[in-house]
Amino acid sequence: MAKELIIVESPAKVKTIRKILGPAYAVEASVGHVRDLPSSTLGVDEANGFEPEYHVIPGKEKVVGTLQSEAAKADVTYLAPDPDREGEAIAWHVAELLKGKAKEIKRIQFNEITAHAVKEALAHPRGLDADLFHAQQARRILDRLVGYKISPLLWKTVKRGISAGRVQSVALRLIVDRELEREKFKPEEYWVFRVLLQGTEGAPFRADLARIGGAKAAIACQADAEALEAALEGAPFTVARVEQKRREKAPQPPFITSTLQQVANQRLGYSAKRTMGIAQRLYEGVELQGRGTQALITYMRTDSTRIADEAARAAEEFIASRYGQDYLPGKRRSYKIRANAQDAHEAIRPVDVAITPESVKESLSAEQYSLYKLIWSRFVASQMAAAVFMDTKVAVACRDTEWHAKGQRELFAGWQKAFPSGERDADLPELKEGETLRLEQLEKEQKFTQPPARFSEASLVRTLEELGIGRPSTYASIISTLEDRSYVELKEKHFVPTDLGRAVCSQLVANFGKLMDVNFTAEMESGLDKVAEGSESWIELLGDFMHDFNPALDAASKNMANLKGGIATSLVCPDCGKSLVIKFGKAGAFLACTGYPACRFTSNLVRSDAGELAIAPKEERQMEVVGTCPECQSPLVVKRSRTGSRFIACSAYPKCRYAAPFSTGVACPQCGEGEIVEKSTKKGKIFYSCSRYPQCEFALWNEPVPEKCPECGSPYLVLRRTRQGVRKACPSKDCGYAVEADGESGEAGAGTEGA
């Protein structure tokens, strides 16, 4: 019988650690948190030093019983949840539940799940870190106080069932404020000129108009553009200057949590939540052919770019072996760590640089391979020599105008050999000062200034990090919470606030200005960091917060505007001429007539890029008739459930209660007996599954189309939303077939096929 017990956070780690340590240790998992504040009451005694009331999380009783039983058998119990605040809190709560059961409790942590790291941690255990736990506890209580006390006000004034979050609400404000900026933006006209020139030697090259009369070129209207074009007609173009400069481009540091989320979003299209889920598996261990369970990366929640000396040495040996000595920098690279970074853990890197992505590709899923390759390549590149380029800048004169052309030639690939940046050569022909050039083509183009871009996941994470809102470990949950609450939606991979999100943000900004202030939220994060360092009391931090929060709460309970009657618009009812208002139903925002109940007009609403509201086109307001009711012969129509999915119902309801799932017309590819029907989760996310569930559990996120793939023969295609619009694509990962969907709207999602 094992004399020592190790308790980890995730069941996935159990197998990896058992493989490392063998039968000498028992290994069990807490399966995440085991205790939390109650779900039905506040659970915080504000009058008694914010004393929290913790309970075993419903459903975790069996897990807790197993941990207590195993701890009672062991001489020593090692608590080994993740090495961060959440992990420390899990360890603390497990320790509380093991009191009186475990003989001795010690805390261990490791940044990577390798034999060396685990054995080193066991050789150097420590006690529980009260400061780290108190920082997590303070954050949990803060979030509970804000959510529990503000949410009821939103229920009363906006819509029942919605909620507010301390950090998520500030992130929502960023998205809403950006949208308002876009709506207020007034585009301004400008014109750009470009010429195609031919020198004495080499290929023709393009140059852009840069200056007119010594000043920066600024052409504001068509008349000025045509005047300039006329003035240049027949005039000679001459090389005025040729400048060449050698440039070195250093690699970027290895990933931290935020940069991994950003680059995975930009290069792979993964959401922050998806990225962290994949990284978690790579950290905990995956089954490799011929090697058993193996952890591939270090801990993925970190904001430090530091790497261990042994990892740097291993990288140097690998680089010299694979690429040659020339690819090593003259001095080992180290990267500056941000002032407010938590330096407890290394950057995200492979646990063994010799395990190349290609060597484990067959053992990994496509998304695991892609993310591991990203992490591995960035780490290796971060330890390599600079890339070297020869930059050429040419200035061309024509009368009082100056035109610029830029060229670039790679002299040495350096780190880009491991992690290509996408920078390409655009070399210019050999040109001499004073050389006359032949004009091949002159192009002018009208353009307009663009509004500030909406946030993508990558740019939102970057902004949250720059502003000090939240911490790397919270970015994924911040974003997913905003989507789950239907406060924002993704359109062409960018966040757009919903009308519900706008209303909630407006209520919070008007009544809780300090809470919604970016700087205040950043200061609170800094305060939590000080608690973790032991330099500030968590009770005092909460007391200071509530000193300002309670008066604002009292005022809001009296002054918060009631929007349940609807948000006024300038639109008029097409049936009776009275005003229309925006209301919020279970399926989202809609327009309703203020003449209700005499007038029952309702409609979906549409909003232009300028923020202008309009009634949805008539065809989008009418129910779609799809057949005849088999029970009463009335028309069958398409309706929506409370959570948003479509279903078929009799138009004679409530006299006739016939209803059926909305069929996509696609036979189930798994069982062959059912058909794929539309459904929705409790949180309103649309998915598609077999009508024979639970006998058949086949499901997917993207709407299937009853068309056979012309390339691989798949019996169905799926609708996918891309930057170019909705496309019909093959669901097979090995088939790249995709075509425009010819105006299909459907319920196309943005997730992977398997639900």
Secondary structure, DSSP 8 states (H G I E B T S, - for coil): --SEEEEES-HHHHHHHHHHHGGGEEEEE--S--EE--SSS--EEGGGTTEE--EE-TT-HHHHHHHHHHHHH-SEEEE---SSHHHHHHHHHHHHHHTTT-S-EEE---SS-SHHHHHHHHHS-B---HHHHHHHHHHHHHHHHHHHHHHHHHHHHT-TT----TTHHHHHHHHHHHHHHHHH----EEEEEEEEEE-SSS--EEEEEEEETTEE--B-SHHHHHHHHHHHTT--EEEEEEEEEEEEE-----B-HHHHHHHIIIII---HHHHHHHHHHHHH-EEETTTEEE--B--S--------HHHHHHHHHHHHHHT-GGGS-SS-------TT--TTS--B-BS-TTS-HHHHGGGS-HHHHHHHHHHHHHHHHHTS--EEEEEEEEEEEETTEEEEEEEEEEEE-GGGGTS-------------TT-EEEEEEEEEEEEE--------HHHHHHHHHHHT-S-GGGHHHHHHHHHHTTSEEEETTEEEE-HHHHHHHHHHHHH-TTTT-HHHHHHHHHHHHHHHHTSS-HHHHHHHHHHHHHHHHHHHHHH----TT-EEEEEE-TTT--EEEEEEETTEEEEEETTTTT---EE-EEE-TT--EEE--HHHHS--EEEE-TTT--EEEEEE-TTS-EEEEETTTTT---EEE-EEEEE-TTTSSSEEEEEE-TT--EEEEETTTTT---EESS-EES---TTT--S-EEEEEETTEEEEE-S-TT---EEE-TT--TT-BSS-SB-
